[in-house]
Structure formats: structure tokens, C-alpha cells
Amino acid sequence: MSGEILKALTQLFAIVTKQDGGVSENERDYVIRFFERELDRDSIAEYLGIYDEQSGYNRQTKEHIESPAAVKQKTTSVQDSLLTLNI
């Protein structure tokens, strides 16, 4: 699979999984399993980093540690909607 397609899928995974209030461990595990089927070990870390950054996983984890109530369900942002259309 080409790098362009993988990057687009990674972005779409991130947008979709963060829509219901944040990324669950099950959703992130699904993305990791997908990467394991499609990528070599070195590339998994690269694409998982892109996914974590765009989905807000790293920020979400930090917010959960600091304050479990800090993560609230959000509506789809205009920016995410435009990015989805652009992809």
C-alpha cells in the first residue's frame, strides 16, 4: 500500500475515532493491528505517532491523568469535516 494511502487512512482513523469523546483503547488497538498487517515494524511507530497526534490520544491520556472529567464529548469540528472531505 502506498505511503499516500496509508497517511490518508491514518488521518481518517484519527478523525473518526476521536468523534465520540476520545479514543478508546479498543479503537487504538484496532488501528495498531491494521498497521501490523500493512507495515514493517519501523513504519508502525511512525504511523502510530501520526495517529496519536491527530486523534489527540497523547493529550487525552494526559488529561485523564490530571482530571478524568476533563475529556468531554465534542461535536465534529469544521476543521475535521474539511480535512475529511479533502482526504
PDB file of N, CA, C and O in Angstrom:
ATOM      1  N   MET A   1       0.857  -1.167   0.000  1.00  0.00           N
ATOM      2  CA  MET A   1       0.000   0.000   0.000  1.00  0.00           C
ATOM      3  C   MET A   1       0.905   1.232   0.000  1.00  0.00           C
ATOM      4  O   MET A   1       1.919   1.270   0.696  1.00  0.00           O
ATOM      5  N   SER A   2       0.531   2.223  -0.777  1.00  0.00           N
ATOM      6  CA  SER A   2       1.381   3.403  -0.912  1.00  0.00           C
ATOM      7  C   SER A   2       1.361   4.260   0.356  1.00  0.00           C
ATOM      8  O   SER A   2       0.427   4.200   1.155  1.00  0.00           O
ATOM      9  N   GLY A   3       2.400   5.045   0.511  1.00  0.00           N
ATOM     10  CA  GLY A   3       2.504   5.940   1.661  1.00  0.00           C
ATOM     11  C   GLY A   3       1.388   6.969   1.706  1.00  0.00           C
ATOM     12  O   GLY A   3       0.905   7.327   2.781  1.00  0.00           O
ATOM     13  N   GLU A   4       0.981   7.443   0.538  1.00  0.00           N
ATOM     14  CA  GLU A   4      -0.114   8.430   0.465  1.00  0.00           C
ATOM     15  C   GLU A   4      -1.421   7.838   0.992  1.00  0.00           C
ATOM     16  O   GLU A   4      -2.142   8.487   1.750  1.00  0.00           O
ATOM     17  N   ILE A   5      -1.716   6.625   0.595  1.00  0.00           N
ATOM     18  CA  ILE A   5      -2.950   5.968   1.044  1.00  0.00           C
ATOM     19  C   ILE A   5      -2.889   5.685   2.536  1.00  0.00           C
ATOM     20  O   ILE A   5      -3.872   5.894   3.247  1.00  0.00           O
ATOM     21  N   LEU A   6      -1.746   5.211   3.018  1.00  0.00           N
ATOM     22  CA  LEU A   6      -1.607   4.934   4.449  1.00  0.00           C
ATOM     23  C   LEU A   6      -1.742   6.203   5.285  1.00  0.00           C
ATOM     24  O   LEU A   6      -2.361   6.188   6.349  1.00  0.00           O
ATOM     25  N   LYS A   7      -1.169   7.287   4.806  1.00  0.00           N
ATOM     26  CA  LYS A   7      -1.291   8.548   5.537  1.00  0.00           C
ATOM     27  C   LYS A   7      -2.748   9.008   5.563  1.00  0.00           C
ATOM     28  O   LYS A   7      -3.234   9.464   6.599  1.00  0.00           O
ATOM     29  N   ALA A   8      -3.447   8.891   4.437  1.00  0.00           N
ATOM     30  CA  ALA A   8      -4.857   9.281   4.379  1.00  0.00           C
ATOM     31  C   ALA A   8      -5.695   8.405   5.307  1.00  0.00           C
ATOM     32  O   ALA A   8      -6.554   8.917   6.026  1.00  0.00           O
ATOM     33  N   LEU A   9      -5.461   7.098   5.300  1.00  0.00           N
ATOM     34  CA  LEU A   9      -6.195   6.199   6.202  1.00  0.00           C
ATOM     35  C   LEU A   9      -5.906   6.518   7.658  1.00  0.00           C
ATOM     36  O   LEU A   9      -6.806   6.483   8.497  1.00  0.00           O
ATOM     37  N   THR A  10      -4.665   6.825   7.956  1.00  0.00           N
ATOM     38  CA  THR A  10      -4.290   7.185   9.325  1.00  0.00           C
ATOM     39  C   THR A  10      -5.038   8.431   9.772  1.00  0.00           C
ATOM     40  O   THR A  10      -5.543   8.487  10.893  1.00  0.00           O
ATOM     41  N   GLN A  11      -5.110   9.425   8.906  1.00  0.00           N
ATOM     42  CA  GLN A  11      -5.837  10.649   9.231  1.00  0.00           C
ATOM     43  C   GLN A  11      -7.326  10.367   9.427  1.00  0.00           C
ATOM     44  O   GLN A  11      -7.943  10.888  10.355  1.00  0.00           O
ATOM     45  N   LEU A  12      -7.896   9.547   8.555  1.00  0.00           N
ATOM     46  CA  LEU A  12      -9.312   9.209   8.698  1.00  0.00           C
ATOM     47  C   LEU A  12      -9.577   8.420   9.976  1.00  0.00           C
ATOM     48  O   LEU A  12     -10.563   8.676  10.667  1.00  0.00           O
ATOM     49  N   PHE A  13      -8.706   7.465  10.297  1.00  0.00           N
ATOM     50  CA  PHE A  13      -8.840   6.731  11.561  1.00  0.00           C
ATOM     51  C   PHE A  13      -8.863   7.710  12.734  1.00  0.00           C
ATOM     52  O   PHE A  13      -9.691   7.588  13.637  1.00  0.00           O
ATOM     53  N   ALA A  14      -7.954   8.676  12.716  1.00  0.00           N
ATOM     54  CA  ALA A  14      -7.853   9.638  13.814  1.00  0.00           C
ATOM     55  C   ALA A  14      -9.115  10.484  13.930  1.00  0.00           C
ATOM     56  O   ALA A  14      -9.628  10.693  15.029  1.00  0.00           O
ATOM     57  N   ILE A  15      -9.605  10.962  12.812  1.00  0.00           N
ATOM     58  CA  ILE A  15     -10.806  11.813  12.824  1.00  0.00           C
ATOM     59  C   ILE A  15     -12.006  11.030  13.330  1.00  0.00           C
ATOM     60  O   ILE A  15     -12.760  11.519  14.171  1.00  0.00           O
ATOM     61  N   VAL A  16     -12.185   9.830  12.826  1.00  0.00           N
ATOM     62  CA  VAL A  16     -13.361   9.035  13.187  1.00  0.00           C
ATOM     63  C   VAL A  16     -13.315   8.594  14.651  1.00  0.00           C
ATOM     64  O   VAL A  16     -14.327   8.669  15.348  1.00  0.00           O
ATOM     65  N   THR A  17     -12.168   8.143  15.117  1.00  0.00           N
ATOM     66  CA  THR A  17     -12.114   7.608  16.484  1.00  0.00           C
ATOM     67  C   THR A  17     -12.220   8.670  17.566  1.00  0.00           C
ATOM     68  O   THR A  17     -12.625   8.362  18.687  1.00  0.00           O
ATOM     69  N   LYS A  18     -11.870   9.897  17.262  1.00  0.00           N
ATOM     70  CA  LYS A  18     -11.968  10.930  18.304  1.00  0.00           C
ATOM     71  C   LYS A  18     -13.348  11.564  18.387  1.00  0.00           C
ATOM     72  O   LYS A  18     -13.590  12.385  19.272  1.00  0.00           O
ATOM     73  N   GLN A  19     -14.254  11.207  17.493  1.00  0.00           N
ATOM     74  CA  GLN A  19     -15.559  11.862  17.427  1.00  0.00           C
ATOM     75  C   GLN A  19     -16.482  11.568  18.601  1.00  0.00           C
ATOM     76  O   GLN A  19     -17.326  12.402  18.929  1.00  0.00           O
ATOM     77  N   ASP A  20     -16.356  10.438  19.230  1.00  0.00           N
ATOM     78  CA  ASP A  20     -17.295  10.060  20.289  1.00  0.00           C
ATOM     79  C   ASP A  20     -16.755  10.331  21.690  1.00  0.00           C
ATOM     80  O   ASP A  20     -17.074   9.609  22.634  1.00  0.00           O
ATOM     81  N   GLY A  21     -15.955  11.348  21.818  1.00  0.00           N
ATOM     82  CA  GLY A  21     -15.468  11.729  23.132  1.00  0.00           C
ATOM     83  C   GLY A  21     -14.027  11.340  23.404  1.00  0.00           C
ATOM     84  O   GLY A  21     -13.533  11.556  24.510  1.00  0.00           O
ATOM     85  N   GLY A  22     -13.361  10.788  22.453  1.00  0.00           N
ATOM     86  CA  GLY A  22     -11.969  10.427  22.632  1.00  0.00           C
ATOM     87  C   GLY A  22     -11.690   9.031  22.125  1.00  0.00           C
ATOM     88  O   GLY A  22     -12.607   8.270  21.816  1.00  0.00           O
ATOM     89  N   VAL A  23     -10.437   8.713  22.046  1.00  0.00           N
ATOM     90  CA  VAL A  23     -10.002   7.431  21.513  1.00  0.00           C
ATOM     91  C   VAL A  23     -10.021   6.393  22.624  1.00  0.00           C
ATOM     92  O   VAL A  23      -9.387   6.577  23.663  1.00  0.00           O
ATOM     93  N   SER A  24     -10.746   5.304  22.404  1.00  0.00           N
ATOM     94  CA  SER A  24     -10.741   4.215  23.385  1.00  0.00           C
ATOM     95  C   SER A  24      -9.542   3.309  23.101  1.00  0.00           C
ATOM     96  O   SER A  24      -8.971   3.343  22.011  1.00  0.00           O
ATOM     97  N   GLU A  25      -9.177   2.519  24.074  1.00  0.00           N
ATOM     98  CA  GLU A  25      -8.068   1.572  23.894  1.00  0.00           C
ATOM     99  C   GLU A  25      -8.410   0.564  22.795  1.00  0.00           C
ATOM    100  O   GLU A  25      -7.535   0.175  22.021  1.00  0.00           O
ATOM    101  N   ASN A  26      -9.674   0.140  22.721  1.00  0.00           N
ATOM    102  CA  ASN A  26     -10.081  -0.809  21.675  1.00  0.00           C
ATOM    103  C   ASN A  26      -9.906  -0.212  20.286  1.00  0.00           C
ATOM    104  O   ASN A  26      -9.462  -0.898  19.365  1.00  0.00           O
ATOM    105  N   GLU A  27     -10.254   1.063  20.130  1.00  0.00           N
ATOM    106  CA  GLU A  27     -10.096   1.718  18.836  1.00  0.00           C
ATOM    107  C   GLU A  27      -8.622   1.833  18.459  1.00  0.00           C
ATOM    108  O   GLU A  27      -8.240   1.581  17.317  1.00  0.00           O
ATOM    109  N   ARG A  28      -7.808   2.214  19.428  1.00  0.00           N
ATOM    110  CA  ARG A  28      -6.372   2.349  19.162  1.00  0.00           C
ATOM    111  C   ARG A  28      -5.756   0.983  18.852  1.00  0.00           C
ATOM    112  O   ARG A  28      -4.907   0.873  17.967  1.00  0.00           O
ATOM    113  N   ASP A  29      -6.177  -0.052  19.570  1.00  0.00           N
ATOM    114  CA  ASP A  29      -5.685  -1.409  19.310  1.00  0.00           C
ATOM    115  C   ASP A  29      -6.049  -1.866  17.901  1.00  0.00           C
ATOM    116  O   ASP A  29      -5.254  -2.529  17.235  1.00  0.00           O
ATOM    117  N   TYR A  30      -7.257  -1.510  17.445  1.00  0.00           N
ATOM    118  CA  TYR A  30      -7.668  -1.848  16.083  1.00  0.00           C
ATOM    119  C   TYR A  30      -6.726  -1.211  15.070  1.00  0.00           C
ATOM    120  O   TYR A  30      -6.294  -1.856  14.114  1.00  0.00           O
ATOM    121  N   VAL A  31      -6.415   0.055  15.288  1.00  0.00           N
ATOM    122  CA  VAL A  31      -5.512   0.770  14.376  1.00  0.00           C
ATOM    123  C   VAL A  31      -4.130   0.119  14.398  1.00  0.00           C
ATOM    124  O   VAL A  31      -3.509  -0.049  13.348  1.00  0.00           O
ATOM    125  N   ILE A  32      -3.653  -0.243  15.569  1.00  0.00           N
ATOM    126  CA  ILE A  32      -2.345  -0.907  15.678  1.00  0.00           C
ATOM    127  C   ILE A  32      -2.351  -2.232  14.921  1.00  0.00           C
ATOM    128  O   ILE A  32      -1.402  -2.532  14.196  1.00  0.00           O
ATOM    129  N   ARG A  33      -3.411  -3.030  15.081  1.00  0.00           N
ATOM    130  CA  ARG A  33      -3.495  -4.312  14.359  1.00  0.00           C
ATOM    131  C   ARG A  33      -3.516  -4.092  12.848  1.00  0.00           C
ATOM    132  O   ARG A  33      -2.905  -4.856  12.100  1.00  0.00           O
ATOM    133  N   PHE A  34      -4.212  -3.057  12.399  1.00  0.00           N
ATOM    134  CA  PHE A  34      -4.216  -2.730  10.977  1.00  0.00           C
ATOM    135  C   PHE A  34      -2.796  -2.415  10.513  1.00  0.00           C
ATOM    136  O   PHE A  34      -2.347  -2.927   9.487  1.00  0.00           O
ATOM    137  N   PHE A  35      -2.099  -1.581  11.259  1.00  0.00           N
ATOM    138  CA  PHE A  35      -0.722  -1.228  10.901  1.00  0.00           C
ATOM    139  C   PHE A  35       0.174  -2.460  10.894  1.00  0.00           C
ATOM    140  O   PHE A  35       1.037  -2.582  10.024  1.00  0.00           O
ATOM    141  N   GLU A  36      -0.009  -3.368  11.836  1.00  0.00           N
ATOM    142  CA  GLU A  36       0.819  -4.581  11.903  1.00  0.00           C
ATOM    143  C   GLU A  36       0.624  -5.457  10.660  1.00  0.00           C
ATOM    144  O   GLU A  36       1.557  -6.130  10.219  1.00  0.00           O
ATOM    145  N   ARG A  37      -0.572  -5.447  10.105  1.00  0.00           N
ATOM    146  CA  ARG A  37      -0.826  -6.227   8.885  1.00  0.00           C
ATOM    147  C   ARG A  37      -0.230  -5.558   7.650  1.00  0.00           C
ATOM    148  O   ARG A  37       0.148  -6.242   6.699  1.00  0.00           O
ATOM    149  N   GLU A  38      -0.144  -4.243   7.655  1.00  0.00           N
ATOM    150  CA  GLU A  38       0.229  -3.497   6.453  1.00  0.00           C
ATOM    151  C   GLU A  38       1.665  -2.973   6.427  1.00  0.00           C
ATOM    152  O   GLU A  38       2.191  -2.675   5.354  1.00  0.00           O
ATOM    153  N   LEU A  39       2.304  -2.858   7.587  1.00  0.00           N
ATOM    154  CA  LEU A  39       3.583  -2.151   7.663  1.00  0.00           C
ATOM    155  C   LEU A  39       4.677  -2.998   8.301  1.00  0.00           C
ATOM    156  O   LEU A  39       4.411  -3.980   8.994  1.00  0.00           O
ATOM    157  N   ASP A  40       5.917  -2.586   8.044  1.00  0.00           N
ATOM    158  CA  ASP A  40       7.036  -3.191   8.753  1.00  0.00           C
ATOM    159  C   ASP A  40       7.136  -2.536  10.139  1.00  0.00           C
ATOM    160  O   ASP A  40       6.533  -1.491  10.381  1.00  0.00           O
ATOM    161  N   ARG A  41       7.888  -3.148  11.028  1.00  0.00           N
ATOM    162  CA  ARG A  41       7.952  -2.709  12.428  1.00  0.00           C
ATOM    163  C   ARG A  41       8.373  -1.248  12.577  1.00  0.00           C
ATOM    164  O   ARG A  41       7.820  -0.535  13.414  1.00  0.00           O
ATOM    165  N   ASP A  42       9.327  -0.797  11.794  1.00  0.00           N
ATOM    166  CA  ASP A  42       9.797   0.588  11.899  1.00  0.00           C
ATOM    167  C   ASP A  42       8.717   1.585  11.476  1.00  0.00           C
ATOM    168  O   ASP A  42       8.592   2.655  12.073  1.00  0.00           O
ATOM    169  N   SER A  43       7.952   1.245  10.470  1.00  0.00           N
ATOM    170  CA  SER A  43       6.916   2.146   9.976  1.00  0.00           C
ATOM    171  C   SER A  43       5.716   2.230  10.911  1.00  0.00           C
ATOM    172  O   SER A  43       5.023   3.246  10.938  1.00  0.00           O
ATOM    173  N   ILE A  44       5.465   1.172  11.677  1.00  0.00           N
ATOM    174  CA  ILE A  44       4.339   1.173  12.611  1.00  0.00           C
ATOM    175  C   ILE A  44       4.469   2.341  13.579  1.00  0.00           C
ATOM    176  O   ILE A  44       3.506   3.073  13.806  1.00  0.00           O
ATOM    177  N   ALA A  45       5.648   2.516  14.145  1.00  0.00           N
ATOM    178  CA  ALA A  45       5.866   3.602  15.111  1.00  0.00           C
ATOM    179  C   ALA A  45       5.624   4.966  14.469  1.00  0.00           C
ATOM    180  O   ALA A  45       5.055   5.859  15.098  1.00  0.00           O
ATOM    181  N   GLU A  46       6.051   5.125  13.235  1.00  0.00           N
ATOM    182  CA  GLU A  46       5.870   6.398  12.527  1.00  0.00           C
ATOM    183  C   GLU A  46       4.379   6.711  12.330  1.00  0.00           C
ATOM    184  O   GLU A  46       3.922   7.805  12.663  1.00  0.00           O
ATOM    185  N   TYR A  47       3.635   5.757  11.794  1.00  0.00           N
ATOM    186  CA  TYR A  47       2.214   5.996  11.517  1.00  0.00           C
ATOM    187  C   TYR A  47       1.389   6.049  12.806  1.00  0.00           C
ATOM    188  O   TYR A  47       0.406   6.787  12.879  1.00  0.00           O
ATOM    189  N   LEU A  48       1.778   5.274  13.817  1.00  0.00           N
ATOM    190  CA  LEU A  48       1.076   5.343  15.093  1.00  0.00           C
ATOM    191  C   LEU A  48       1.283   6.711  15.737  1.00  0.00           C
ATOM    192  O   LEU A  48       0.378   7.239  16.384  1.00  0.00           O
ATOM    193  N   GLY A  49       2.463   7.279  15.563  1.00  0.00           N
ATOM    194  CA  GLY A  49       2.725   8.629  16.056  1.00  0.00           C
ATOM    195  C   GLY A  49       1.833   9.658  15.374  1.00  0.00           C
ATOM    196  O   GLY A  49       1.316  10.571  16.019  1.00  0.00           O
ATOM    197  N   ILE A  50       1.658   9.503  14.068  1.00  0.00           N
ATOM    198  CA  ILE A  50       0.765  10.404  13.327  1.00  0.00           C
ATOM    199  C   ILE A  50      -0.660  10.241  13.841  1.00  0.00           C
ATOM    200  O   ILE A  50      -1.359  11.226  14.079  1.00  0.00           O
ATOM    201  N   TYR A  51      -1.086   8.989  14.010  1.00  0.00           N
ATOM    202  CA  TYR A  51      -2.438   8.718  14.509  1.00  0.00           C
ATOM    203  C   TYR A  51      -2.642   9.320  15.899  1.00  0.00           C
ATOM    204  O   TYR A  51      -3.645   9.990  16.141  1.00  0.00           O
ATOM    205  N   ASP A  52      -1.704   9.087  16.807  1.00  0.00           N
ATOM    206  CA  ASP A  52      -1.831   9.595  18.173  1.00  0.00           C
ATOM    207  C   ASP A  52      -1.898  11.121  18.202  1.00  0.00           C
ATOM    208  O   ASP A  52      -2.684  11.700  18.952  1.00  0.00           O
ATOM    209  N   GLU A  53      -1.078  11.759  17.390  1.00  0.00           N
ATOM    210  CA  GLU A  53      -1.065  13.221  17.358  1.00  0.00           C
ATOM    211  C   GLU A  53      -2.384  13.769  16.814  1.00  0.00           C
ATOM    212  O   GLU A  53      -2.969  14.679  17.402  1.00  0.00           O
ATOM    213  N   GLN A  54      -2.850  13.219  15.699  1.00  0.00           N
ATOM    214  CA  GLN A  54      -4.048  13.753  15.069  1.00  0.00           C
ATOM    215  C   GLN A  54      -5.328  13.377  15.810  1.00  0.00           C
ATOM    216  O   GLN A  54      -6.324  14.097  15.727  1.00  0.00           O
ATOM    217  N   SER A  55      -5.314  12.268  16.526  1.00  0.00           N
ATOM    218  CA  SER A  55      -6.510  11.866  17.273  1.00  0.00           C
ATOM    219  C   SER A  55      -6.567  12.518  18.651  1.00  0.00           C
ATOM    220  O   SER A  55      -7.605  12.504  19.313  1.00  0.00           O
ATOM    221  N   GLY A  56      -5.432  13.095  19.079  1.00  0.00           N
ATOM    222  CA  GLY A  56      -5.379  13.685  20.407  1.00  0.00           C
ATOM    223  C   GLY A  56      -5.160  12.656  21.500  1.00  0.00           C
ATOM    224  O   GLY A  56      -5.382  12.945  22.676  1.00  0.00           O
ATOM    225  N   TYR A  57      -4.730  11.468  21.133  1.00  0.00           N
ATOM    226  CA  TYR A  57      -4.551  10.389  22.110  1.00  0.00           C
ATOM    227  C   TYR A  57      -3.580  10.786  23.215  1.00  0.00           C
ATOM    228  O   TYR A  57      -3.861  10.549  24.390  1.00  0.00           O
ATOM    229  N   ASN A  58      -2.454  11.382  22.867  1.00  0.00           N
ATOM    230  CA  ASN A  58      -1.466  11.781  23.879  1.00  0.00           C
ATOM    231  C   ASN A  58      -2.026  12.838  24.822  1.00  0.00           C
ATOM    232  O   ASN A  58      -1.820  12.758  26.033  1.00  0.00           O
ATOM    233  N   ARG A  59      -2.726  13.818  24.286  1.00  0.00           N
ATOM    234  CA  ARG A  59      -3.329  14.861  25.121  1.00  0.00           C
ATOM    235  C   ARG A  59      -4.447  14.276  25.972  1.00  0.00           C
ATOM    236  O   ARG A  59      -4.599  14.632  27.140  1.00  0.00           O
ATOM    237  N   GLN A  60      -5.224  13.383  25.387  1.00  0.00           N
ATOM    238  CA  GLN A  60      -6.336  12.745  26.091  1.00  0.00           C
ATOM    239  C   GLN A  60      -5.828  11.965  27.297  1.00  0.00           C
ATOM    240  O   GLN A  60      -6.410  12.054  28.379  1.00  0.00           O
ATOM    241  N   THR A  61      -4.762  11.212  27.127  1.00  0.00           N
ATOM    242  CA  THR A  61      -4.206  10.424  28.215  1.00  0.00           C
ATOM    243  C   THR A  61      -3.731  11.336  29.337  1.00  0.00           C
ATOM    244  O   THR A  61      -3.971  11.052  30.510  1.00  0.00           O
ATOM    245  N   LYS A  62      -3.062  12.424  28.988  1.00  0.00           N
ATOM    246  CA  LYS A  62      -2.590  13.373  29.985  1.00  0.00           C
ATOM    247  C   LYS A  62      -3.763  14.005  30.731  1.00  0.00           C
ATOM    248  O   LYS A  62      -3.707  14.168  31.950  1.00  0.00           O
ATOM    249  N   GLU A  63      -4.828  14.362  30.004  1.00  0.00           N
ATOM    250  CA  GLU A  63      -5.997  14.959  30.641  1.00  0.00           C
ATOM    251  C   GLU A  63      -6.675  13.977  31.583  1.00  0.00           C
ATOM    252  O   GLU A  63      -7.143  14.371  32.651  1.00  0.00           O
ATOM    253  N   HIS A  64      -6.737  12.691  31.202  1.00  0.00           N
ATOM    254  CA  HIS A  64      -7.338  11.682  32.071  1.00  0.00           C
ATOM    255  C   HIS A  64      -6.563  11.566  33.381  1.00  0.00           C
ATOM    256  O   HIS A  64      -7.155  11.393  34.446  1.00  0.00           O
ATOM    257  N   ILE A  65      -5.245  11.661  33.297  1.00  0.00           N
ATOM    258  CA  ILE A  65      -4.412  11.562  34.497  1.00  0.00           C
ATOM    259  C   ILE A  65      -4.634  12.776  35.391  1.00  0.00           C
ATOM    260  O   ILE A  65      -4.772  12.643  36.607  1.00  0.00           O
ATOM    261  N   GLU A  66      -4.668  13.966  34.780  1.00  0.00           N
ATOM    262  CA  GLU A  66      -4.824  15.181  35.562  1.00  0.00           C
ATOM    263  C   GLU A  66      -6.243  15.352  36.089  1.00  0.00           C
ATOM    264  O   GLU A  66      -6.440  15.746  37.238  1.00  0.00           O
ATOM    265  N   SER A  67      -7.232  15.054  35.245  1.00  0.00           N
ATOM    266  CA  SER A  67      -8.623  15.232  35.633  1.00  0.00           C
ATOM    267  C   SER A  67      -9.519  14.369  34.754  1.00  0.00           C
ATOM    268  O   SER A  67      -9.710  14.689  33.581  1.00  0.00           O
ATOM    269  N   PRO A  68     -10.072  13.286  35.286  1.00  0.00           N
ATOM    270  CA  PRO A  68     -10.901  12.408  34.470  1.00  0.00           C
ATOM    271  C   PRO A  68     -12.085  13.123  33.834  1.00  0.00           C
ATOM    272  O   PRO A  68     -12.552  12.702  32.776  1.00  0.00           O
ATOM    273  N   ALA A  69     -12.577  14.175  34.439  1.00  0.00           N
ATOM    274  CA  ALA A  69     -13.719  14.908  33.883  1.00  0.00           C
ATOM    275  C   ALA A  69     -13.294  15.879  32.782  1.00  0.00           C
ATOM    276  O   ALA A  69     -14.147  16.517  32.165  1.00  0.00           O
ATOM    277  N   ALA A  70     -12.005  15.999  32.529  1.00  0.00           N
ATOM    278  CA  ALA A  70     -11.515  16.980  31.564  1.00  0.00           C
ATOM    279  C   ALA A  70     -11.859  16.614  30.129  1.00  0.00           C
ATOM    280  O   ALA A  70     -11.968  17.499  29.281  1.00  0.00           O
ATOM    281  N   VAL A  71     -12.033  15.322  29.837  1.00  0.00           N
ATOM    282  CA  VAL A  71     -12.343  14.905  28.480  1.00  0.00           C
ATOM    283  C   VAL A  71     -13.854  14.848  28.327  1.00  0.00           C
ATOM    284  O   VAL A  71     -14.534  14.042  28.962  1.00  0.00           O
ATOM    285  N   LYS A  72     -14.363  15.729  27.462  1.00  0.00           N
ATOM    286  CA  LYS A  72     -15.802  15.812  27.245  1.00  0.00           C
ATOM    287  C   LYS A  72     -16.101  15.428  25.811  1.00  0.00           C
ATOM    288  O   LYS A  72     -15.251  15.563  24.931  1.00  0.00           O
ATOM    289  N   GLN A  73     -17.305  14.951  25.580  1.00  0.00           N
ATOM    290  CA  GLN A  73     -17.711  14.621  24.231  1.00  0.00           C
ATOM    291  C   GLN A  73     -17.826  15.900  23.417  1.00  0.00           C
ATOM    292  O   GLN A  73     -18.438  16.877  23.850  1.00  0.00           O
ATOM    293  N   LYS A  74     -17.231  15.879  22.240  1.00  0.00           N
ATOM    294  CA  LYS A  74     -17.225  17.050  21.386  1.00  0.00           C
ATOM    295  C   LYS A  74     -17.927  16.724  20.078  1.00  0.00           C
ATOM    296  O   LYS A  74     -17.986  15.569  19.657  1.00  0.00           O
ATOM    297  N   THR A  75     -18.453  17.754  19.450  1.00  0.00           N
ATOM    298  CA  THR A  75     -19.032  17.570  18.134  1.00  0.00           C
ATOM    299  C   THR A  75     -17.912  17.615  17.099  1.00  0.00           C
ATOM    300  O   THR A  75     -16.797  18.044  17.394  1.00  0.00           O
ATOM    301  N   THR A  76     -18.213  17.184  15.922  1.00  0.00           N
ATOM    302  CA  THR A  76     -17.230  17.209  14.840  1.00  0.00           C
ATOM    303  C   THR A  76     -16.875  18.653  14.523  1.00  0.00           C
ATOM    304  O   THR A  76     -17.754  19.481  14.284  1.00  0.00           O
ATOM    305  N   SER A  77     -15.593  18.945  14.524  1.00  0.00           N
ATOM    306  CA  SER A  77     -15.171  20.310  14.231  1.00  0.00           C
ATOM    307  C   SER A  77     -15.241  20.568  12.731  1.00  0.00           C
ATOM    308  O   SER A  77     -15.190  19.642  11.921  1.00  0.00           O
ATOM    309  N   VAL A  78     -15.355  21.808  12.389  1.00  0.00           N
ATOM    310  CA  VAL A  78     -15.364  22.208  10.978  1.00  0.00           C
ATOM    311  C   VAL A  78     -14.047  21.803  10.341  1.00  0.00           C
ATOM    312  O   VAL A  78     -14.015  21.345   9.199  1.00  0.00           O
ATOM    313  N   GLN A  79     -12.969  21.973  11.077  1.00  0.00           N
ATOM    314  CA  GLN A  79     -11.655  21.621  10.557  1.00  0.00           C
ATOM    315  C   GLN A  79     -11.592  20.127  10.226  1.00  0.00           C
ATOM    316  O   GLN A  79     -11.081  19.751   9.171  1.00  0.00           O
ATOM    317  N   ASP A  80     -12.106  19.274  11.117  1.00  0.00           N
ATOM    318  CA  ASP A  80     -12.118  17.836  10.845  1.00  0.00           C
ATOM    319  C   ASP A  80     -13.004  17.499   9.656  1.00  0.00           C
ATOM    320  O   ASP A  80     -12.667  16.626   8.855  1.00  0.00           O
ATOM    321  N   SER A  81     -14.123  18.177   9.537  1.00  0.00           N
ATOM    322  CA  SER A  81     -15.026  17.947   8.409  1.00  0.00           C
ATOM    323  C   SER A  81     -14.344  18.305   7.090  1.00  0.00           C
ATOM    324  O   SER A  81     -14.436  17.564   6.112  1.00  0.00           O
ATOM    325  N   LEU A  82     -13.668  19.435   7.074  1.00  0.00           N
ATOM    326  CA  LEU A  82     -12.962  19.860   5.868  1.00  0.00           C
ATOM    327  C   LEU A  82     -11.803  18.922   5.541  1.00  0.00           C
ATOM    328  O   LEU A  82     -11.570  18.597   4.377  1.00  0.00           O
ATOM    329  N   LEU A  83     -11.085  18.494   6.561  1.00  0.00           N
ATOM    330  CA  LEU A  83      -9.980  17.578   6.357  1.00  0.00           C
ATOM    331  C   LEU A  83     -10.484  16.254   5.774  1.00  0.00           C
ATOM    332  O   LEU A  83      -9.864  15.692   4.871  1.00  0.00           O
ATOM    333  N   THR A  84     -11.619  15.757   6.299  1.00  0.00           N
ATOM    334  CA  THR A  84     -12.207  14.521   5.796  1.00  0.00           C
ATOM    335  C   THR A  84     -12.573  14.664   4.323  1.00  0.00           C
ATOM    336  O   THR A  84     -12.287  13.776   3.519  1.00  0.00           O
ATOM    337  N   LEU A  85     -13.192  15.760   3.976  1.00  0.00           N
ATOM    338  CA  LEU A  85     -13.543  15.994   2.566  1.00  0.00           C
ATOM    339  C   LEU A  85     -12.304  16.105   1.688  1.00  0.00           C
ATOM    340  O   LEU A  85     -12.286  15.611   0.561  1.00  0.00           O
ATOM    341  N   ASN A  86     -11.273  16.752   2.209  1.00  0.00           N
ATOM    342  CA  ASN A  86     -10.051  16.933   1.453  1.00  0.00           C
ATOM    343  C   ASN A  86      -9.341  15.605   1.216  1.00  0.00           C
ATOM    344  O   ASN A  86      -8.791  15.373   0.140  1.00  0.00           O
ATOM    345  N   ILE A  87      -9.355  14.740   2.216  1.00  0.00           N
ATOM    346  CA  ILE A  87      -8.715  13.417   2.088  1.00  0.00           C
ATOM    347  C   ILE A  87      -9.429  12.615   1.021  1.00  0.00           C
ATOM    348  O   ILE A  87      -9.053  11.474   0.752  1.00  0.00           O
TER     349      ILE A  87
END
